[in-house]
Amino acid sequence: MSNSSSILKDALKFHEEGRFHAAANLLLDGFHQDPQNVSIARQLGIVLHAVGDSEGAVDFLSRAYQSNPSDAETIAELVLVLHELERYDDASAVLMNGLNAGIETEAFATKLRAA
């Protein structure tokens, strides 16, 4: 198992256990080791959103979105955070760009329903 895979696995476990700060710290270390890793950036954004750091969440989710503009999980989380920040035009733009990039709409809807 690669180091990134191990970090993601452990961070997801911490997140599920409600240990958000431990997950965030682990993911931040992983991000510093591999800033191009889209999965780590996305998961770090998700965890930051969970602990209430919406601005930080937008930063990392945006990084993941720029690398993969059709990823349903990233787009759903980013749209939710932007909406919470009352950045409605940005949320609409992300959604429209995702649709144009070929987002799988069923996966997107599933992610939104789970939120």
Summary of the structure (lengths in Angstrom):
residues: 115
radius of gyration: 13.5
end to end distance: 29.6
largest distance: 40.4
contacts: 364
relative contact order: 0.11
helix: 80%
strand: 0%
